[in-house]
Amino acid sequence: MSRNQRFLLLGLAVVVLIVAGVAIGSGGSSATKSSGPVTITVKNAQPVGGVKDVTFKKGGTVDLTVASDTADEVHFHGYDVHKDVAEGGSVHFEFPATIEGKFIVELEDHKQTLANVTVEQ
């Protein structure tokens, strides 16, 4: 075997190892990864950084806080939980994630979506 053939085989082996490592590291499990505790900051009735997409695992706990400079009612649709937030205050939602699906969290009076929440297996 020539020197160039050895380098070619070594290079191919390195590529195979890298591809295998990426495949194993990126998709070894189909389990839902929970977003964990999430805080949404509201400024001028808008979510800072845009509307958040968060996921919670069914059977786990929804743990979401909204800190707002705008007084309003924060409504977690689907679970039909709502809390009033004072100007400069915050509200905390913590409850069992028992209903699977996609839900909106919004500033009710301002009709502003703060988060798109997914609860899945």
C-alpha positions as CSV (number, residue, x, y, z in Angstrom):
1,M,0.0,0.0,0.0
2,S,1.4,3.4,-1.0
3,R,1.8,6.3,1.3
4,N,-1.0,8.3,-0.5
5,Q,-3.4,5.3,-0.1
6,R,-2.7,5.1,3.6
7,F,-3.4,8.9,4.0
8,L,-6.6,8.5,2.0
9,L,-7.8,5.6,4.2
10,L,-6.9,7.5,7.3
11,G,-8.8,10.5,6.1
12,L,-11.9,8.4,5.3
13,A,-11.7,6.8,8.7
14,V,-11.7,10.3,10.4
15,V,-14.7,11.4,8.3
16,V,-16.6,8.2,9.3
17,L,-15.9,8.8,13.0
18,I,-16.9,12.5,12.8
19,V,-20.2,11.6,11.0
20,A,-20.9,8.9,13.5
21,G,-20.2,11.2,16.5
22,V,-22.6,13.9,15.1
23,A,-25.3,11.3,14.5
24,I,-25.1,9.8,17.9
25,G,-24.8,13.2,19.7
26,S,-27.7,14.9,17.9
27,G,-30.5,12.3,17.8
28,G,-29.9,9.4,20.1
29,S,-33.1,9.9,22.0
30,S,-36.6,10.8,20.9
31,A,-37.6,12.0,24.4
32,T,-38.9,15.5,24.7
33,K,-36.5,17.9,26.2
34,S,-38.3,20.3,28.6
35,S,-37.6,24.0,28.4
36,G,-37.4,23.9,32.2
37,P,-38.1,27.1,34.1
38,V,-38.8,29.9,31.6
39,T,-39.0,33.7,32.2
40,I,-40.5,36.0,29.7
41,T,-39.7,39.7,30.1
42,V,-42.3,42.2,28.8
43,K,-41.4,45.8,27.9
44,N,-44.0,48.2,26.5
45,A,-46.5,45.3,26.2
46,Q,-44.1,43.3,24.0
47,P,-42.1,40.2,24.8
48,V,-38.4,41.1,24.9
49,G,-36.6,39.1,22.1
50,G,-39.9,38.2,20.5
51,V,-42.5,35.5,21.1
52,K,-40.9,32.6,22.9
53,D,-41.4,29.0,21.8
54,V,-41.1,26.7,24.8
55,T,-41.7,23.0,25.3
56,F,-42.6,21.1,28.4
57,K,-42.8,17.3,28.9
58,K,-46.2,15.9,29.5
59,G,-46.3,14.5,33.1
60,G,-43.7,17.1,34.1
61,T,-44.3,20.6,35.4
62,V,-45.1,23.8,33.5
63,D,-42.8,26.5,35.1
64,L,-43.2,29.9,33.5
65,T,-42.7,33.4,34.9
66,V,-43.8,36.7,33.2
67,A,-42.1,39.9,34.4
68,S,-43.9,42.9,33.0
69,D,-43.6,46.7,32.9
70,T,-47.2,46.7,31.7
71,A,-50.2,45.9,33.9
72,D,-52.5,43.3,32.3
73,E,-53.9,39.9,32.7
74,V,-51.6,37.0,31.6
75,H,-53.7,34.2,30.2
76,F,-52.3,30.7,29.7
77,H,-54.8,29.4,27.1
78,G,-55.8,25.7,27.0
79,Y,-55.1,25.2,30.7
80,D,-57.3,28.3,31.2
81,V,-55.1,29.8,34.0
82,H,-54.9,33.5,34.2
83,K,-53.3,35.9,36.6
84,D,-53.2,39.7,36.9
85,V,-49.7,41.2,36.6
86,A,-49.1,44.7,38.1
87,E,-47.0,47.3,36.3
88,G,-43.4,46.4,37.2
89,G,-44.5,43.1,38.7
90,S,-44.4,39.4,37.8
91,V,-46.6,36.3,37.8
92,H,-45.5,32.7,38.1
93,F,-47.3,29.8,36.6
94,E,-46.4,26.4,38.0
95,F,-48.7,23.4,37.5
96,P,-48.7,19.8,36.2
97,A,-48.3,19.4,32.4
98,T,-51.3,17.1,32.0
99,I,-52.8,18.3,28.7
100,E,-50.8,17.6,25.6
101,G,-51.0,20.1,22.8
102,K,-50.0,23.7,21.7
103,F,-51.0,26.6,23.8
104,I,-50.7,30.4,23.7
105,V,-49.7,32.6,26.7
106,E,-50.8,36.2,26.1
107,L,-51.3,39.6,27.6
108,E,-55.1,39.4,27.4
109,D,-56.1,43.1,27.2
110,H,-53.3,44.0,24.8
111,K,-54.0,40.8,22.7
112,Q,-50.2,40.2,22.6
113,T,-48.9,36.7,22.4
114,L,-45.9,36.2,24.8
115,A,-45.2,32.5,24.3
116,N,-46.2,29.5,22.2
117,V,-46.1,26.5,24.5
118,T,-46.0,22.9,23.5
119,V,-46.7,20.1,25.9
120,E,-45.7,16.7,24.4
121,Q,-44.5,13.2,25.4
